[in-house]
Amino acid sequence: MFDTLNSLIKLIRERKEKPIEGSYTNKLLKDKSLIKSKVLEEINELIEAVEKDTNKLHESADVLYHLIVYLESNDIKIEDVMDELKKRRK
């Protein structure tokens, strides 16, 4: 189940290390203002989708993708976030 998530994280990191011309991910990684606005936009779209009971999975995927790009663009590793969540369970 988490293979897709791991592949996505790997792809985002690869784009960060070796940018590809025309890549949407690279565009987001380069422009901190754009990725910030996209995260906010996608979260709002998810909230609206939940409230209207439409496109919830599509919007959830958009939020997750953009959030991971945002984290990576700010040198926040998802592994560190997971460690923080693990600490909170204790």
C-alpha distances in whole Angstrom, upper triangle without the diagonal:
4,6,7,8,10,11,12,14,15,17,18,20,21,23,24,26,27,27,27,30,29,26,25,23,26,28,26,26,30,31,30,32,30,26,28,29,26,24,26,26,23,23,26,24,22,24,26,24,23,27,27,24,23,21,18,15,17,19,16,14,17,18,15,16,19,19,17,20,22,21,22,25,26,25,23,20,17,17,20,19,17,20,22,19,19,23,24,22,25
4,5,5,6,9,10,11,12,14,15,17,18,20,21,23,24,25,25,28,27,24,23,20,23,25,23,23,27,28,27,29,27,24,25,27,24,21,24,25,21,21,25,24,21,24,26,24,23,27,28,25,24,21,19,16,17,18,15,13,16,16,13,14,17,16,14,17,19,18,18,21,23,21,19,16,13,13,17,16,13,17,19,17,17,21,21,21,24
4,5,5,6,9,10,10,12,14,15,16,18,20,21,22,23,23,26,26,22,22,19,22,24,23,22,26,28,27,29,27,24,26,28,24,23,26,26,23,23,27,26,23,26,28,26,26,29,30,27,26,23,21,18,18,20,17,14,17,18,14,14,18,18,15,17,20,19,18,22,23,22,20,17,14,15,18,18,16,19,21,20,20,24,25,24,27
4,5,5,6,9,10,10,12,14,15,16,18,20,20,21,21,23,23,19,18,16,19,22,20,20,24,25,25,27,25,21,23,25,21,20,23,23,20,21,24,22,20,23,25,23,23,27,27,25,23,20,18,15,15,17,14,11,14,15,12,11,15,15,13,15,18,18,17,20,22,21,20,17,14,16,19,18,17,20,22,21,21,25,25,25,28
4,5,5,6,9,10,11,12,14,15,17,18,20,20,20,23,22,19,18,15,18,20,18,18,22,23,22,24,22,19,21,22,19,17,21,21,18,18,22,21,19,22,24,22,22,26,27,24,23,20,18,15,15,16,13,10,13,13,9,9,12,12,10,12,15,14,14,17,19,18,16,13,11,12,15,14,13,17,18,17,18,22,22,22,25
4,5,5,6,9,10,11,12,14,15,16,18,19,20,23,23,19,19,16,18,21,19,18,22,23,23,25,24,20,22,24,21,20,23,24,21,21,25,24,22,25,28,26,26,29,30,28,27,23,22,18,19,19,17,14,16,16,12,12,15,14,11,13,16,14,13,17,18,17,15,12,10,11,14,14,13,16,18,18,18,21,23,23,25
4,5,5,6,9,10,10,12,14,15,16,17,17,20,20,16,16,14,16,19,18,17,21,23,23,25,23,20,22,24,21,20,24,24,21,22,26,24,23,26,28,26,27,30,31,29,27,23,22,19,18,19,17,14,15,16,13,11,15,15,12,13,16,16,14,17,19,18,17,14,13,14,17,17,17,19,22,21,22,25,26,26,29
4,5,5,6,9,10,11,12,14,15,15,15,18,18,14,13,11,13,16,14,14,18,19,19,22,19,16,19,20,17,16,20,20,17,19,22,21,20,23,25,23,24,28,28,26,24,21,20,17,16,16,14,11,12,13,10,8,11,12,9,10,13,13,12,14,17,16,15,13,12,14,17,16,16,19,21,20,22,25,25,26,29
4,5,5,6,9,10,11,12,14,15,16,19,19,15,15,11,13,16,14,13,17,18,18,21,19,16,18,20,18,16,20,21,18,19,23,22,21,24,26,25,25,29,30,28,27,23,22,19,18,18,16,13,14,14,11,9,11,11,7,8,11,10,9,12,14,13,12,9,8,10,13,13,13,16,18,18,19,22,23,24,27
4,6,5,6,9,10,11,12,13,14,18,18,15,15,12,13,17,16,14,17,20,20,23,21,18,21,23,20,19,23,24,22,23,26,26,24,28,30,28,29,32,33,31,30,26,25,22,21,21,19,16,17,17,14,12,14,14,11,11,14,13,11,13,16,14,14,11,11,12,15,16,16,18,20,21,22,24,26,27,29
4,5,5,6,9,10,10,11,11,14,15,11,12,9,11,14,13,12,15,18,18,21,19,17,20,21,19,18,22,22,20,22,25,24,24,27,29,27,28,32,32,31,28,25,24,21,20,20,19,15,15,17,14,11,13,14,11,10,14,14,11,13,16,15,16,14,14,15,18,18,19,21,23,23,25,27,29,29,32
4,5,5,6,9,10,10,11,14,14,10,10,7,8,11,10,9,12,14,15,18,16,13,16,18,16,15,19,20,18,20,23,22,22,25,27,26,27,30,31,30,28,24,23,21,19,19,18,15,14,15,12,9,10,11,8,7,10,10,8,9,12,12,13,11,12,14,16,16,18,20,21,22,24,26,27,28,31
4,5,5,6,8,10,12,15,16,13,13,10,10,13,12,10,13,16,16,19,18,15,18,20,19,18,22,23,21,22,26,26,25,28,30,29,30,33,34,33,31,28,26,24,23,22,21,18,18,18,15,12,13,13,10,9,12,11,7,9,12,10,11,10,11,13,15,16,17,19,21,22,23,25,27,28,30
4,5,5,6,8,9,13,14,12,13,10,10,14,14,11,14,17,18,21,20,17,20,23,21,21,24,25,23,25,28,28,27,30,32,31,32,36,36,35,33,29,28,26,24,24,23,20,19,20,18,15,16,16,13,12,15,14,11,12,15,14,15,14,15,16,18,20,21,22,24,25,26,29,30,31,34
4,5,5,5,7,10,11,8,10,7,6,10,10,8,10,14,15,18,17,15,18,20,18,18,22,23,21,23,26,26,26,29,31,30,31,34,35,34,32,28,27,25,23,23,22,19,18,19,17,14,14,15,13,10,13,14,10,11,14,14,15,15,16,18,20,21,22,24,26,26,28,30,31,33,35
4,6,6,9,12,13,11,12,8,7,10,10,7,9,12,13,17,16,14,17,19,18,18,21,22,21,23,26,26,26,29,31,30,32,35,36,35,33,29,28,26,24,24,23,20,19,19,17,14,14,15,12,9,12,12,8,8,11,10,13,13,15,17,18,19,21,23,24,25,27,28,30,32,34
4,6,10,13,15,13,15,12,10,13,14,11,12,15,16,20,19,17,20,23,21,22,25,26,25,27,30,30,30,33,35,34,35,38,39,38,36,33,32,29,28,27,26,23,22,23,21,18,18,18,15,13,15,15,11,11,14,12,15,14,16,18,19,21,22,24,25,27,28,30,31,33,35
4,7,10,12,11,13,11,9,13,14,12,12,16,18,21,20,18,22,24,22,23,26,27,26,28,31,31,31,34,35,35,36,39,40,39,36,33,32,30,28,28,27,24,23,24,22,19,19,20,17,15,17,17,14,14,17,16,18,18,19,21,23,24,25,27,29,30,31,33,35,36,38
4,6,9,8,10,9,6,9,11,9,10,13,16,18,17,16,19,21,20,21,24,24,24,26,29,28,29,32,33,33,34,37,38,37,34,31,31,28,26,26,26,23,21,22,21,17,17,19,17,13,16,17,14,13,16,16,19,18,20,22,24,25,26,28,29,31,32,34,35,37,39
4,6,6,9,9,7,9,12,11,12,15,18,20,18,17,21,22,20,22,25,25,24,27,29,28,29,32,33,32,34,37,37,36,34,30,30,28,25,25,26,22,21,22,21,18,18,20,18,15,18,19,16,15,19,19,21,21,22,25,26,27,28,31,32,33,35,37,38,39,42
4,6,9,10,8,9,12,12,12,14,18,19,17,17,21,22,20,22,25,25,24,27,29,28,29,33,33,32,35,37,37,37,34,30,31,29,26,26,27,24,22,24,23,19,19,22,20,17,19,21,18,17,21,21,24,24,25,28,29,29,31,34,34,35,37,39,40,42,44
4,6,9,8,8,11,12,12,14,17,18,15,16,20,20,18,20,23,22,21,25,26,25,27,30,30,29,32,35,34,34,31,27,28,26,23,23,24,21,19,21,21,18,17,20,19,16,18,21,19,17,21,22,24,24,25,28,30,29,31,34,34,35,37,39,40,41,44
4,5,5,6,9,10,11,13,15,17,14,14,17,18,16,18,21,20,19,22,24,23,24,27,28,27,29,32,32,31,28,25,25,23,20,21,21,18,16,18,18,14,14,17,16,13,15,18,15,15,18,19,21,21,22,24,26,26,27,30,31,31,33,36,36,38,41
4,5,5,6,9,10,11,13,14,11,11,14,14,12,14,17,16,15,19,20,19,20,24,24,24,26,29,28,28,25,22,22,21,18,17,18,15,13,15,15,12,11,14,14,11,13,16,14,13,17,18,20,20,20,23,25,24,26,29,29,29,32,34,34,36,39
4,5,5,6,9,10,12,14,11,9,13,14,12,13,16,16,15,18,20,20,20,23,24,24,26,29,29,28,26,22,22,20,18,17,17,14,12,14,13,9,9,12,10,7,10,12,11,10,14,15,16,16,17,20,21,21,22,25,26,26,28,31,31,33,35
4,5,5,6,9,11,13,11,10,14,15,14,15,18,18,18,21,23,22,23,26,27,27,29,32,32,32,29,26,26,24,21,21,21,18,16,17,16,13,12,14,13,9,11,14,11,10,13,14,16,17,18,21,22,22,24,27,27,28,30,32,33,35,37
4,6,5,6,9,11,8,9,12,13,12,14,17,16,16,19,21,21,22,25,26,26,28,30,31,31,28,25,25,24,21,20,21,19,16,17,17,14,12,14,14,10,12,15,13,11,14,16,18,19,20,23,24,24,26,29,29,29,32,34,34,36,39
4,5,5,7,9,6,5,9,10,9,10,13,14,14,16,18,18,19,22,23,23,25,28,28,28,26,23,23,22,19,18,18,16,13,13,14,11,8,11,11,7,8,11,10,8,11,14,15,16,17,21,21,20,23,25,25,26,29,30,30,32,35
4,6,7,10,9,7,10,12,12,12,15,16,16,18,21,21,22,24,26,26,28,30,31,31,29,26,25,24,21,20,20,18,15,15,15,12,10,11,10,7,7,10,8,5,9,11,13,14,15,19,19,19,21,24,24,25,27,29,29,31,34
4,6,9,9,9,11,13,13,15,17,18,18,21,23,23,24,27,28,29,30,33,33,34,32,28,28,27,24,23,23,21,18,18,18,16,13,15,14,10,10,13,11,8,10,13,15,17,19,22,22,22,25,27,27,28,30,32,32,35,37
4,5,5,6,9,10,11,12,15,15,16,19,20,21,22,25,26,27,29,30,31,32,30,27,27,26,24,22,22,21,18,17,18,16,13,14,14,11,10,13,12,9,11,14,16,18,20,23,23,22,25,27,27,28,31,32,32,35,37
4,5,5,6,9,10,11,12,14,15,17,19,20,21,23,24,26,27,29,30,31,29,27,26,26,23,21,21,20,17,16,17,15,12,12,13,10,8,11,11,7,8,12,14,16,18,21,21,20,23,25,24,25,28,29,29,32,34
4,6,5,6,9,10,11,12,14,16,17,18,20,21,23,24,26,27,29,30,28,26,25,25,23,20,21,21,17,16,18,16,13,13,15,12,10,13,14,11,12,15,17,19,21,24,23,22,25,27,26,27,30,31,30,33,36
4,5,5,6,9,10,10,12,14,15,16,18,20,21,22,24,26,27,27,26,23,23,23,20,18,19,18,14,14,16,14,10,12,14,11,10,13,14,11,13,16,17,20,20,24,24,22,25,28,27,27,30,32,31,33,36
4,5,5,6,9,10,10,12,14,15,16,18,20,21,22,24,25,26,24,21,21,20,18,16,16,15,12,11,12,11,7,8,10,8,6,10,11,8,10,14,14,16,17,20,20,19,21,24,23,24,27,28,28,30,33
4,5,5,6,9,10,11,13,14,16,17,19,20,21,23,25,25,24,22,21,21,19,16,17,16,13,12,13,13,9,9,11,10,7,10,12,10,11,14,14,17,17,21,20,18,21,24,22,23,26,27,26,29,31
4,6,5,6,9,10,11,12,14,15,17,18,20,21,22,24,22,20,20,20,18,15,16,16,13,12,14,14,10,11,14,12,10,13,15,13,14,18,18,20,20,24,23,21,24,27,25,25,29,30,29,31,34
4,5,5,6,8,10,10,12,14,15,16,18,20,21,21,20,17,17,17,15,12,13,13,9,9,11,10,7,9,12,10,9,13,14,13,15,18,17,19,19,22,23,20,23,26,25,24,28,29,28,30,33
4,5,5,6,9,10,11,12,14,15,16,18,20,20,19,17,16,16,14,11,11,12,9,6,9,9,6,6,9,9,7,10,13,12,13,16,15,17,16,20,20,17,19,22,21,21,24,26,24,26,30
4,6,5,6,9,10,11,12,14,16,17,18,20,19,17,16,17,16,12,13,14,11,9,12,12,9,9,13,13,11,13,16,15,16,19,18,20,19,22,22,19,22,24,23,22,26,27,25,27,31
4,6,5,6,9,10,11,12,14,15,16,18,16,15,14,16,14,10,12,13,10,9,12,13,10,11,15,14,13,16,18,17,18,21,20,22,21,25,25,22,24,27,26,25,28,30,28,30,33
4,5,5,6,9,10,10,12,14,15,16,14,12,11,12,10,7,8,9,6,5,9,10,8,9,12,13,12,15,17,17,18,21,19,21,19,23,23,20,22,25,24,23,26,28,27,28,31
4,5,5,6,9,10,11,12,14,15,14,13,11,12,12,8,8,10,8,6,9,11,9,9,13,14,13,15,18,18,18,21,19,20,18,22,22,19,20,24,22,21,24,26,24,25,29
4,5,5,6,9,10,11,12,14,13,13,12,14,13,9,11,13,11,9,13,14,13,13,17,17,16,18,21,21,21,24,22,24,22,26,26,22,24,27,25,24,27,29,27,28,32
4,5,5,6,9,10,10,12,10,9,9,11,10,6,9,11,9,9,12,14,12,14,17,17,17,19,22,22,23,25,24,25,23,26,27,24,25,28,27,25,29,31,29,30,33
4,5,5,6,9,10,10,9,8,6,9,8,5,6,9,8,7,11,13,12,13,16,17,17,19,21,22,23,25,23,23,21,24,25,22,22,26,25,23,26,28,26,26,30
4,5,5,6,9,10,10,10,9,12,12,9,9,13,12,10,13,16,15,15,18,20,19,21,23,24,24,27,24,25,23,26,26,23,24,27,25,23,26,28,26,26,30
4,5,5,6,8,8,9,9,12,12,9,11,14,13,13,16,18,17,18,21,22,21,23,26,26,27,29,28,28,26,29,30,26,27,30,29,27,30,32,29,30,34
4,5,5,5,5,6,5,9,9,7,9,12,12,12,15,17,17,17,20,22,22,24,26,27,28,30,28,28,26,29,29,26,27,30,29,26,29,32,29,30,33
4,5,5,7,8,6,9,11,9,10,13,14,13,15,18,18,18,21,23,22,24,27,28,28,30,28,28,25,28,29,25,25,29,27,25,27,30,27,27,31
4,6,8,10,9,13,14,12,13,17,17,16,18,21,21,21,24,26,25,26,29,30,30,33,30,31,28,31,31,28,28,31,30,27,30,32,29,29,33
4,6,9,9,13,13,12,14,17,17,17,20,22,22,22,25,27,27,28,31,32,32,35,32,33,30,33,34,30,31,34,33,30,33,35,32,32,36
4,7,7,10,12,11,12,15,16,16,18,21,21,22,24,26,26,28,30,31,32,34,32,32,29,32,33,29,29,32,31,29,31,34,31,31,35
4,6,9,9,9,11,13,14,15,17,19,20,21,23,24,25,27,29,30,31,33,31,31,28,31,32,29,29,33,32,29,32,35,32,32,36
4,6,5,6,8,10,11,12,14,16,17,18,20,21,22,24,26,27,29,30,28,28,25,28,30,27,27,31,30,28,30,33,31,31,35
4,6,5,6,9,10,10,12,14,15,16,18,20,21,22,24,25,27,28,26,26,23,26,27,24,24,27,27,24,27,29,28,28,31
4,5,5,6,9,10,10,12,14,15,17,18,20,21,23,24,26,27,25,24,21,24,26,23,22,26,26,23,26,29,27,27,31
4,5,5,6,9,10,11,12,14,16,17,18,20,21,23,25,26,24,24,21,24,26,23,23,27,27,25,27,30,29,29,33
4,5,5,6,9,10,11,12,14,15,16,18,20,21,22,24,23,22,20,23,25,22,22,26,25,23,26,29,27,28,31
4,5,5,6,9,10,10,12,14,15,16,18,20,21,22,20,20,17,20,22,19,19,22,22,20,22,25,24,24,28
4,5,5,6,9,10,11,12,14,15,17,18,20,21,19,19,16,19,21,18,18,22,22,21,23,26,25,25,29
4,6,5,6,8,10,11,12,14,15,16,18,20,19,19,17,20,22,19,20,23,23,22,25,27,26,27,31
4,6,5,6,8,10,10,12,14,15,16,18,16,17,15,18,19,16,17,21,20,19,22,24,23,24,28
4,6,5,6,9,10,11,12,14,15,16,14,14,11,15,16,14,14,18,18,17,19,22,21,22,25
4,6,5,6,9,10,11,12,14,15,14,14,12,15,17,15,16,20,20,19,22,24,24,25,28
4,5,5,6,9,10,10,12,14,13,14,13,17,18,15,17,21,20,20,23,25,24,26,29
4,5,5,6,9,10,11,12,11,11,10,14,14,12,14,17,17,16,19,21,21,22,26
4,5,5,6,8,10,10,9,9,7,11,12,11,12,16,16,16,18,20,21,22,25
4,5,5,6,9,10,10,10,10,14,15,14,16,19,19,19,22,24,24,26,29
4,6,5,6,9,8,10,11,14,14,13,16,18,18,18,21,23,23,25,28
4,5,5,6,5,7,7,11,11,10,12,15,14,15,18,19,20,22,24
4,5,5,5,6,8,11,11,11,14,16,16,18,20,21,22,24,27
4,6,8,10,12,15,14,14,17,19,19,20,23,24,25,27,29
4,6,9,11,14,13,13,16,17,17,19,21,22,23,25,27
4,6,10,11,10,11,15,15,15,18,20,20,22,24,26
4,6,9,7,8,11,12,12,14,16,17,18,20,22
4,5,5,7,9,10,11,13,14,16,17,19,21
4,5,5,6,9,10,10,12,14,15,17,19
4,5,5,6,9,10,10,12,14,16,18
4,5,5,6,9,10,11,13,15,16
4,5,5,6,9,10,11,13,15
4,5,5,6,9,10,11,13
4,5,5,6,9,10,12
4,5,5,6,9,11
4,5,5,7,9
4,5,5,7
4,5,6
4,5
4
